[in-house]
Amino acid sequence: MGNSGGPEPAGAATPDSDVLVVGGGFAGLYAAKTAAHRGLSVTLVDAQGHQTFQPLLYQVASGLLPVDVVDYPLHEVPGVRAVQGRVSAADLEGRSVTLEDGSALRGDSLILATGASVNFYDVPGAREHALPLYRDTDALAIKARLLDLIAAKAAFDVVVVGAGATGVEVTGALGDVVRTVLPRTYPDFSGESVTIHVVDHASAPLAHMSTASQAYAQRVLEQAGVVFHLGSNVARVDEGSVTLDGGASMRADMVIWAAGVRARPPVMSPAPAAGSDGRVAIDSTLRIPGHPRVFCIGDCAADPAHPLPQLGSVAKQQGIHVGHSLGRMRHGHEPKPFSYRDLGTMAMLRHDRAVVEAGRHHHQIDGVAAYAMWLGLHAALLPDDHDRVEAVHAWIDEATTKRSRFLGA
Ligand SMILES: Cc1cc2nc3c(=O)[nH]c(=O)nc-3n(C[C@H](O)[C@H](O)[C@H](O)COP(=O)(O)OP(=O)(O)OC[C@H]3O[C@@H](n4cnc5c(N)ncnc54)[C@H](O)[C@@H]3O)c2cc1C
């Protein structure tokens, strides 16, 4: 089972393995690692061939980190055979999958962990004119658009749709970049020439956090010049403008879509039950009911009795749990029910401000202390030592010079 020299292309020889994992994000990666650690043979198939560390994508989009920091090559996972290819169909009875190139893979146990992707909610023009932030290529597209707007040397407006954690973090980072970093990098650029708008149907940003955290986040971003349009839906997106449901229209030289996600797992047979958000219904042991050797975890699944948020911490814990369950099943034991250890939630607001609700009781911390916690946690969560060092180096460099090495000039 070689794992050096890059992932195998789809269509290569496909011997059976103990465990076949589809999707190498937080859920699939940690399931594969844990199962391999327990002595099981593991094949991990992923459309991209690398894990994308989504929590730091906004820093790639705003030019604060290089893209290689968020991409972890799956062929580097010890003891795991990595295959690059997109799975188009899964046979739950046979525990086999078919890839888009027509090749097939089979495991004694099957783990589906294909995550979720952007949901444009059928808003006219959104798919054509708005930029999502879900993959490394999305982040690079946003950064390229930002650099084009700077090169045009004219005032511009950015509209961020969605004031959840992703929308707030990308807004805060762009605010830092246009007000502080870019004027030092491009001497004839003025941060005052850029307006960042945030639109959300909720009455406050960070709907999943307490009212104190929401008020703090809004205040910090407004002090940085961000304009909120709360209680509003986007009715349509056109080239150069966004129209709200009340009919008001605003200039939009770049639209970033952070308004929500939808699970789009491969076609499965027999088709399992799924929620309106596309998440496959699973039981308390994270298996698809009626299929004792098929697990479905992370953003693409939910236990209807106890739905959990679509978070990296949930996906990672579920992956580790399934890896252990497979070890138990190998010795004739049943998997145990999954129980989520709630570590809290956090959002970065600016280069020196964040908001954290720590632990099961969501104890609120904000300001510089929260910012330090955010940095430490995200550095620790990166799966690769080299990426961790590179990220910390970039953060220290930016904090001391107020410049970014990744924004050109
Ligand atoms: C911008 C952003 C910021 C975030 N910030 C945070 C944060 O700060 N904290 C936090 O806890 N969570 C955060 N999240 C959420 C977190 O990243 C997700 O909950 C987590 O990545 C889900 O893990 P997953 O393994 O289920 O899916 P993913 O990480 O999406 O991985 C799914 C994998 O499956 C592969 N795949 C998909 N379809 C197929 C197919 N048909 N065939 C083969 N492979 C396939 C994809 O290539 C991908 O590698 C953020 C999300 C985003 C988008």
The ligand as an SDF file (V2000), in Angstrom:
LIG
                    3D

 53 58  0  0  0  0  0  0  0  0999 V2000
  -15.1160   29.5480    4.6240 C   0  0  0  0  0  0  0  0  0  0  0  0
  -15.4160   28.5590    5.7350 C   0  0  0  0  0  0  0  0  0  0  0  0
  -14.9370   28.7960    7.0130 C   0  0  0  0  0  0  0  0  0  0  0  0
  -15.1840   27.8790    8.0390 C   0  0  0  0  0  0  0  0  0  0  0  0
  -14.7070   28.1280    9.2960 N   0  0  0  0  0  0  0  0  0  0  0  0
  -14.8970   27.2160   10.2740 C   0  0  0  0  0  0  0  0  0  0  0  0
  -14.3480   27.4200   11.5750 C   0  0  0  0  0  0  0  0  0  0  0  0
  -13.7060   28.4510   11.8400 O   0  0  0  0  0  0  0  0  0  0  0  0
  -14.5460   26.4570   12.5100 N   0  0  0  0  0  0  0  0  0  0  0  0
  -15.2350   25.3110   12.2360 C   0  0  0  0  0  0  0  0  0  0  0  0
  -15.3760   24.4360   13.1140 O   0  0  0  0  0  0  0  0  0  0  0  0
  -15.7900   25.0890   11.0260 N   0  0  0  0  0  0  0  0  0  0  0  0
  -15.6260   26.0070   10.0410 C   0  0  0  0  0  0  0  0  0  0  0  0
  -16.1690   25.8000    8.8020 N   0  0  0  0  0  0  0  0  0  0  0  0
  -16.9380   24.5710    8.5590 C   0  0  0  0  0  0  0  0  0  0  0  0
  -16.0090   23.3930    8.3310 C   0  0  0  0  0  0  0  0  0  0  0  0
  -14.9650   23.7540    7.4600 O   0  0  0  0  0  0  0  0  0  0  0  0
  -16.8260   22.2320    7.7650 C   0  0  0  0  0  0  0  0  0  0  0  0
  -17.8480   21.9430    8.6810 O   0  0  0  0  0  0  0  0  0  0  0  0
  -15.9490   21.0080    7.5740 C   0  0  0  0  0  0  0  0  0  0  0  0
  -14.9630   21.2450    6.5840 O   0  0  0  0  0  0  0  0  0  0  0  0
  -16.7860   19.8070    7.1620 C   0  0  0  0  0  0  0  0  0  0  0  0
  -15.9330   18.7280    6.9720 O   0  0  0  0  0  0  0  0  0  0  0  0
  -16.3650   17.5650    5.9820 P   0  0  0  0  0  0  0  0  0  0  0  0
  -15.2540   16.5680    6.0280 O   0  0  0  0  0  0  0  0  0  0  0  0
  -17.7280   17.1010    6.2790 O   0  0  0  0  0  0  0  0  0  0  0  0
  -16.4470   18.2390    4.5300 O   0  0  0  0  0  0  0  0  0  0  0  0
  -15.3660   19.0050    3.6740 P   0  0  0  0  0  0  0  0  0  0  0  0
  -14.2950   19.5920    4.5140 O   0  0  0  0  0  0  0  0  0  0  0  0
  -16.1370   19.9030    2.7670 O   0  0  0  0  0  0  0  0  0  0  0  0
  -14.6780   17.8550    2.8070 O   0  0  0  0  0  0  0  0  0  0  0  0
  -15.4020   17.1290    1.8470 C   0  0  0  0  0  0  0  0  0  0  0  0
  -14.4060   16.4960    0.8920 C   0  0  0  0  0  0  0  0  0  0  0  0
  -15.1220   15.6240    0.0360 O   0  0  0  0  0  0  0  0  0  0  0  0
  -14.6230   15.7470   -1.2680 C   0  0  0  0  0  0  0  0  0  0  0  0
  -15.7230   15.3910   -2.1690 N   0  0  0  0  0  0  0  0  0  0  0  0
  -16.9250   16.0030   -2.2920 C   0  0  0  0  0  0  0  0  0  0  0  0
  -17.6980   15.3440   -3.1730 N   0  0  0  0  0  0  0  0  0  0  0  0
  -16.9550   14.3020   -3.6140 C   0  0  0  0  0  0  0  0  0  0  0  0
  -17.2060   13.2560   -4.5330 C   0  0  0  0  0  0  0  0  0  0  0  0
  -18.3850   13.1490   -5.1670 N   0  0  0  0  0  0  0  0  0  0  0  0
  -16.2170   12.3630   -4.7800 N   0  0  0  0  0  0  0  0  0  0  0  0
  -15.0100   12.4480   -4.1230 C   0  0  0  0  0  0  0  0  0  0  0  0
  -14.7470   13.4160   -3.2510 N   0  0  0  0  0  0  0  0  0  0  0  0
  -15.7010   14.3230   -2.9830 C   0  0  0  0  0  0  0  0  0  0  0  0
  -14.1840   17.1890   -1.4060 C   0  0  0  0  0  0  0  0  0  0  0  0
  -13.1590   17.2990   -2.3920 O   0  0  0  0  0  0  0  0  0  0  0  0
  -13.6800   17.5030    0.0060 C   0  0  0  0  0  0  0  0  0  0  0  0
  -12.2800   17.3130    0.1150 O   0  0  0  0  0  0  0  0  0  0  0  0
  -15.9440   26.7100    7.7600 C   0  0  0  0  0  0  0  0  0  0  0  0
  -16.4260   26.4730    6.4770 C   0  0  0  0  0  0  0  0  0  0  0  0
  -16.1630   27.3880    5.4660 C   0  0  0  0  0  0  0  0  0  0  0  0
  -16.6820   27.1290    4.0910 C   0  0  0  0  0  0  0  0  0  0  0  0
  1  2  1  0
  2  3  1  0
  2 52  2  0
  3  4  2  0
  4  5  1  0
  4 50  1  0
  5  6  2  0
  6  7  1  0
  6 13  1  0
  7  8  2  0
  7  9  1  0
  9 10  1  0
 10 11  2  0
 10 12  1  0
 12 13  2  0
 13 14  1  0
 14 15  1  0
 14 50  1  0
 15 16  1  0
 16 17  1  0
 16 18  1  0
 18 19  1  0
 18 20  1  0
 20 21  1  0
 20 22  1  0
 22 23  1  0
 23 24  1  0
 24 25  2  0
 24 26  1  0
 24 27  1  0
 27 28  1  0
 28 29  2  0
 28 30  1  0
 28 31  1  0
 31 32  1  0
 32 33  1  0
 33 34  1  0
 33 48  1  0
 34 35  1  0
 35 36  1  0
 35 46  1  0
 36 37  1  0
 36 45  1  0
 37 38  2  0
 38 39  1  0
 39 40  1  0
 39 45  2  0
 40 41  1  0
 40 42  2  0
 42 43  1  0
 43 44  2  0
 44 45  1  0
 46 47  1  0
 46 48  1  0
 48 49  1  0
 50 51  2  0
 51 52  1  0
 52 53  1  0
M  END
$$$$
